[in-house]
Amino acid sequence: MSRRIREALTHRLNPLHLYCRLRDMGLSSALARSLTKGYERVVYRPLTGPVAG
């Protein structure tokens, strides 16, 4: 996968990006946070893999 595509996907799939879009759709802060936490745990972390440090 090209670097440019990976960066675009990483941005779009970022939990903070998702949280902001959910808030834009009118969800409460608590509900958006709850959904984002689950999304991060189940979808985002497995897709992005371990963070290199």
C-alpha positions in Angstrom: 0.0 0.0 0.0 1.4 3.4 -0.9 2.3 5.8 1.9 -0.2 8.4 0.7 -3.1 5.9 0.8 -2.1 4.6 4.2 -1.9 8.1 5.6 -5.3 9.0 4.3 -6.8 5.8 5.7 -5.1 6.2 9.0 -6.6 9.7 9.3 -10.1 8.7 8.2 -10.2 5.7 10.5 -8.7 7.6 13.5 -11.0 7.3 16.5 -10.8 11.1 17.1 -11.9 11.7 13.6 -14.8 9.3 14.1 -15.7 11.0 17.4 -15.9 14.4 15.7 -18.0 13.1 12.9 -20.4 11.5 15.4 -20.7 14.8 17.2 -21.3 16.6 13.9 -24.2 14.1 13.4 -25.8 15.2 16.7 -24.8 12.4 19.0 -24.2 13.3 22.7 -20.6 13.5 23.8 -21.1 10.5 26.1 -22.6 8.3 23.4 -20.0 9.4 20.8 -17.2 8.6 23.3 -18.7 5.2 24.1 -19.0 4.2 20.5 -15.5 5.5 19.7 -14.0 3.5 22.5 -15.5 0.3 21.3 -14.5 1.1 17.7 -11.0 1.8 18.7 -10.7 -1.5 20.7 -12.4 -3.7 18.1 -11.6 -2.1 14.7 -8.8 0.5 14.8 -6.1 -1.2 17.0 -6.3 -4.5 15.2 -6.1 -2.7 11.8 -3.2 -0.5 12.7 -1.2 -3.1 14.7 1.1 -2.4 17.5 2.7 1.1 17.8 6.4 1.1 17.0 8.4 2.8 19.7 
